[in-house]
Amino acid sequence: MATEKPDPLNRPLDQTPPVTGGSIGRGEIIAAVLSLIWLALVIGIWALAPVGSETDSSTGALGLVFALVGIFLPFAMIWIAALTARSAREMRAEAQSLRASVDAMRQAWVTEARARRDGAQDKKLDELLQSTRQTEATIATLMARGEGQLLEAHADTKMALISPAPARPLYEEQPTLELGAPVDPVGTPVTVSDFVRALNFPDTADDREGFRALRRALEDRMMAKLIRSAQDVLNLMSQDGIYMDDLKPDRARPELWRRFAKGERGREVAALGGVRDRSSLALTAARMRNDTVFRDAAHHFLRQFDKTFAGFEPNASDLEISELSDTRSARAFMLLGRVTGTFD
C-alpha cells in the first residue's frame, strides 16, 4: 500500500491541548513577584520619609490621596496585566481545543466519505461482474438455441443416454429365431426431451406431459436411480424450506458442463456451482454436518448425477445441456456440489 503524506490538520483526538482551569500560571507568578518588589519599595520609601511636614491639613489630605493612589495603582496595573494574560492564555487554549475538535470531525467525515466511496466502487464492481456473467450466459444460450433450431426437427427422437448407433447394427446380422418372437435386444430408449422434463419433475398435478416423461424415464435403470435419488434429496431439503424454484443460479456455459462430464475439476469448472443464495448454502452445509441420512443421500445423488450426465453429454447439443442445467435436479446438483466441494 502506498504511504500517504501526513496532514497537519488530521491529528488524532488524544493530541487535543488541555484547557487550563484554576491552576497558577507563569503570569500570576511574575505579578506576585512584582507586587512584592513594589511593596518592598513602598515600605522602604515610607520608612525613609521625614516624620514631620509643614503643609496644611488640606494639602496633607490631598498628598495622602496621591500617596495611596501611587501605592496601589501599580498593584492594580500588575494584576490587570496578569489577569489579561491569563484570559488570553485560556482563550488560546480553547481555540486550539476547538480547532482540534473541528479537525477530528473533518477527519471522521473524510474517513466516512472514503468508506462510502469504496463501498460504492465495490458494489459497482459486483454489479459489473454479475452483468458480465449474465451476458456470457445469455450469449451461450443464444448460441445454443441457434444450434438447437437446426436439431429441432429430430429432437424428440434423439436418445438421451444411448450412444449413436453404428451404420449397421449388429443385431440385424443375426437370423430370426423360429420361436415366433422377434429379437428385441434394446428396449425403447428415453428421448432427450423426456429425460430433461423428467429431471425437472412435474410442475403441478395436472402436468400430464411431466408425469408421462417421468414414467418413461423411470423405465430406464440408470435414469431411475438418478431420479429417485434426486427426489429424495429435494424432499429432504424442502424440510428446511429450500426449494429449487427459489434459487436463481448463475448459468454456466455448456462447454464447462462438457469439460466437467469429461472429468475435469478445479477452478476452471468452478462456475458450475452458480448457486449464491447464502441462506440455502448455510442451511445445506449445516444439514450435511449434522444429518447422516441427508449426507448419504446427497453423496449418492451427486454420484448418480455425475455418472448419468457423463453418458448424456456426448449425445446432447449445447441447447439441450443448457435446458438440463436449468432443471430442479441440476440446481440441486449445483447447490450440493458447491457445499461439498465437488467443483474444487
C-alpha positions in Angstrom: 0.0 0.0 0.0 1.2 3.5 -0.8 2.0 5.7 2.2 0.1 8.9 2.4 1.7 12.2 3.3 0.9 13.3 6.8 -1.7 16.0 7.0 -1.1 18.6 9.8 -4.8 19.0 10.1 -5.5 15.3 10.6 -4.4 14.9 14.2 -5.8 12.2 16.5 -8.1 13.1 19.3 -5.6 12.3 22.0 -3.4 15.3 20.9 -6.1 17.9 21.8 -4.4 20.5 24.1 -5.9 20.7 27.5 -7.7 23.8 28.6 -6.2 25.4 31.7 -8.5 25.9 34.6 -7.7 27.4 38.0 -4.0 26.5 38.0 -1.5 29.2 38.7 0.4 30.2 35.6 3.6 32.0 34.8 1.9 35.4 34.6 0.5 35.2 38.1 3.9 34.2 39.5 5.5 37.2 37.7 2.7 39.5 39.0 3.2 38.3 42.6 7.0 38.9 42.4 6.5 42.4 41.0 3.9 43.1 43.7 6.3 42.0 46.4 9.1 44.2 44.9 6.8 47.2 44.7 5.6 46.6 48.3 9.2 46.5 49.5 9.9 49.7 47.6 6.9 51.4 49.2 7.8 50.3 52.7 11.4 51.4 52.1 10.3 54.9 50.9 7.8 55.2 53.8 10.5 54.3 56.3 13.0 56.8 54.9 10.5 59.7 54.5 10.7 62.6 57.1 8.3 62.4 60.1 7.1 65.9 60.3 5.5 68.1 57.5 4.8 71.9 57.3 1.9 71.6 54.8 -1.6 72.5 55.9 -4.3 69.9 56.5 -5.9 70.2 53.1 -2.5 69.8 51.4 -1.8 66.9 53.7 -5.1 65.2 52.9 -4.5 65.6 49.1 -1.0 64.3 49.5 -2.3 61.3 51.3 -4.7 60.6 48.5 -2.0 60.9 45.9 0.3 58.7 48.1 -2.4 56.0 48.3 -3.0 56.2 44.5 0.7 56.0 43.8 1.0 53.0 46.1 -2.0 50.9 44.9 -2.1 51.9 41.2 0.9 49.8 40.3 -0.6 46.8 42.2 -3.8 47.2 40.1 -1.8 47.6 36.8 0.3 44.5 37.6 -2.7 42.3 38.4 -4.8 43.6 35.5 -1.9 42.7 33.2 -1.6 39.2 34.8 -5.4 38.5 34.5 -5.4 39.7 30.9 -2.5 37.4 30.1 -4.4 34.6 31.9 -7.6 35.2 29.9 -5.6 35.4 26.7 -3.9 32.1 27.5 -7.3 30.4 28.3 -8.8 31.8 25.1 -5.8 30.5 23.1 -6.2 27.0 24.7 -9.9 27.0 24.0 -9.3 28.0 20.4 -6.7 25.2 20.0 -9.2 22.7 21.5 -11.9 23.9 19.2 -9.6 23.6 16.2 -8.6 20.1 17.3 -12.3 19.1 17.6 -13.1 20.5 14.1 -10.1 18.7 12.7 -11.3 15.4 14.3 -14.8 16.0 12.8 -13.2 16.7 9.5 -11.1 13.5 9.7 -14.1 11.4 10.7 -16.1 12.9 7.8 -13.2 12.2 5.3 -12.9 8.6 6.6 -16.7 8.0 6.3 -16.7 9.5 2.8 -13.9 7.3 1.7 -15.7 4.2 3.2 -18.9 5.2 1.3 -16.9 5.7 -1.9 -15.0 2.4 -1.5 -18.3 0.6 -0.8 -19.9 2.2 -3.8 -17.0 1.1 -6.0 -17.2 -2.5 -4.7 -20.9 -2.5 -5.3 -20.4 -1.3 -8.9 -17.7 -3.9 -9.5 -20.0 -6.6 -8.2 -22.8 -5.4 -10.4 -20.5 -5.2 -13.4 -19.2 -8.8 -12.7 -22.8 -10.0 -12.3 -23.8 -8.3 -15.5 -20.8 -9.8 -17.3 -21.7 -13.3 -16.1 -25.3 -12.8 -17.2 -24.2 -11.6 -20.6 -21.9 -14.6 -21.1 -24.7 -16.9 -20.1 -27.2 -15.1 -22.4 -24.7 -15.3 -25.3 -24.1 -19.0 -24.6 -27.8 -19.6 -24.5 -28.4 -17.8 -27.8 -25.6 -19.7 -29.5 -27.0 -22.9 -28.1 -30.5 -22.0 -29.3 -29.1 -21.3 -32.8 -27.7 -24.7 -32.9 -30.8 -26.2 -31.3 -33.0 -24.8 -34.1 -31.1 -26.9 -36.6 -31.8 -30.0 -34.5 -35.4 -29.2 -33.5 -36.8 -31.4 -36.3 -35.4 -34.6 -34.7 -35.0 -33.5 -31.1 -37.9 -35.7 -29.9 -36.4 -38.8 -31.4 -32.8 -38.5 -30.3 -31.9 -40.8 -27.4 -30.7 -39.4 -24.2 -28.2 -42.0 -22.9 -27.7 -44.3 -26.0 -24.5 -43.8 -27.9 -25.0 -43.1 -31.7 -25.7 -46.4 -33.4 -23.3 -47.6 -36.0 -24.2 -47.6 -39.6 -25.2 -51.3 -39.4 -26.3 -52.6 -36.1 -25.0 -56.0 -35.0 -28.4 -57.4 -34.1 -29.6 -57.0 -37.8 -27.0 -59.6 -38.8 -28.5 -62.2 -36.5 -31.0 -64.6 -38.1 -34.6 -64.5 -36.9 -35.3 -67.3 -34.4 -38.0 -69.8 -35.3 -39.8 -69.4 -31.9 -42.2 -66.9 -33.3 -40.9 -63.9 -31.2 -38.8 -61.2 -32.7 -35.4 -60.3 -31.2 -35.5 -57.0 -29.2 -32.2 -56.6 -27.5 -32.7 -53.0 -26.7 -35.9 -51.6 -25.3 -37.4 -48.2 -26.3 -34.8 -45.6 -25.2 -35.8 -42.4 -23.5 -35.5 -39.3 -25.6 -33.6 -36.2 -24.6 -36.7 -34.1 -24.2 -38.3 -36.7 -21.9 -35.1 -37.1 -19.9 -34.8 -33.3 -19.3 -38.5 -33.0 -18.5 -38.2 -35.9 -16.0 -35.3 -34.3 -14.2 -37.3 -31.2 -13.7 -40.3 -33.2 -12.3 -43.9 -32.3 -12.9 -44.9 -28.8 -12.1 -48.4 -29.5 -10.9 -50.8 -32.4 -10.5 -52.2 -31.6 -14.0 -48.9 -31.7 -15.8 -49.6 -34.7 -17.9 -46.5 -34.4 -20.1 -44.3 -34.2 -17.0 -45.8 -37.4 -15.5 -45.6 -39.1 -18.9 -41.9 -38.2 -19.2 -41.3 -39.2 -15.6 -42.8 -42.7 -16.1 -40.8 -43.1 -19.3 -37.5 -42.2 -17.5 -38.3 -44.5 -14.6 -38.3 -47.4 -17.0 -34.6 -46.8 -17.7 -32.5 -48.4 -15.0 -29.8 -45.7 -14.8 -32.2 -42.8 -15.1 -34.4 -44.3 -12.4 -31.5 -44.3 -9.9 -30.8 -40.7 -10.6 -34.5 -39.6 -10.5 -35.2 -41.4 -7.2 -32.0 -40.0 -5.6 -32.9 -36.5 -6.8 -36.4 -36.9 -5.4 -35.1 -38.0 -2.0 -32.7 -35.0 -1.9 -35.4 -32.5 -2.9 -37.8 -33.8 -0.3 -35.1 -33.6 2.5 -34.1 -30.1 1.5 -37.8 -29.0 1.4 -37.9 -29.8 5.2 -35.6 -26.9 5.7 -37.5 -24.6 3.4 -35.1 -24.9 0.5 -36.9 -25.1 -2.8 -35.2 -25.2 -6.2 -37.7 -22.8 -7.8 -36.5 -20.1 -5.4 -32.9 -20.4 -6.5 -31.6 -18.3 -9.3 -28.1 -19.7 -10.0 -25.6 -18.2 -12.5 -25.9 -20.1 -15.7 -22.6 -21.7 -16.8 -21.6 -22.1 -20.4 -22.4 -25.6 -21.9 -18.7 -26.1 -22.7 -18.0 -26.0 -18.9 -20.6 -28.8 -18.4 -18.9 -30.8 -21.2 -15.5 -30.4 -19.5 -17.0 -31.5 -16.2 -18.5 -34.5 -17.9 -15.1 -35.5 -19.2 -13.7 -35.5 -15.7 -12.2 -32.0 -15.5 -12.2 -30.5 -12.0 -10.8 -27.4 -10.3 -11.1 -23.7 -10.6 -11.7 -23.9 -14.4 -15.2 -25.5 -13.8 -16.0 -23.8 -10.5 -18.5 -21.7 -12.3 -20.9 -24.7 -12.3 -21.6 -24.1 -8.7 -23.5 -20.9 -9.5 -25.9 -21.0 -6.5 -25.2 -17.9 -4.4 -28.1 -17.9 -2.0 -26.4 -17.6 1.4 -29.2 -19.0 3.5 -29.6 -22.1 1.3 -25.9 -22.7 1.3 -25.7 -22.3 5.1 -28.7 -24.5 5.8 -27.5 -27.2 3.5 -23.9 -27.1 4.9 -25.4 -27.4 8.5 -27.6 -30.3 7.4 -24.6 -32.1 5.8 -22.7 -31.8 9.1 -25.4 -32.9 11.4 -27.7 -35.3 9.5 -26.0 -38.5 8.3 -29.1 -39.6 6.4 -29.1 -36.4 4.4 -25.3 -36.6 3.9 -25.6 -40.1 2.5 -28.5 -39.2 0.2 -26.6 -36.1 -1.1 -23.5 -38.0 -1.9 -25.5 -40.8 -3.6 -27.3 -38.2 -5.7 -24.1 -36.5 -6.7 -22.5 -39.7 -7.8 -25.6 -40.7 -9.9 -25.9 -37.2 -11.5 -22.2 -37.3 -12.4 -22.4 -40.8 -13.9 -25.6 -40.1 -15.8 -24.6 -36.8 -17.1 -21.3 -38.3 -18.4 -23.5 -40.6 -20.6 -25.9 -37.8 -21.6 -23.2 -35.2 -22.7 -21.9 -36.9 -25.9 -25.4 -37.1 -27.4 -26.7 -33.6 -26.2 -26.4 -30.3 -28.0 -25.4 -27.1 -26.2 -29.1 -26.1 -26.1 -30.1 -29.4 -24.5 -27.3 -29.1 -21.9 -28.5 -25.6 -21.1 -32.0 -26.8 -20.7 -30.9 -29.7 -18.4 -28.8 -27.3 -16.3 -32.0 -25.3 -15.6 -33.9 -28.3 -14.2 -34.6 -28.7 -10.5 -32.3 -31.7 -10.3 -29.4 -29.7 -11.8 -30.0 -26.9 -9.4 -29.8 -29.3 -6.5 -26.6 -30.7 -8.0 -25.1 -27.1 -8.2 -26.1 -26.4 -4.6 -24.8 -29.7 -3.1 -21.8 -29.6 -5.3 -20.8 -26.2 -4.0 -21.4 -27.2 -0.4 -19.4 -30.5 -0.7 -16.6 -29.0 -2.9 -17.4 -31.2 -5.9 -16.2 -28.5 -8.3 -12.9 -27.8 -6.4 
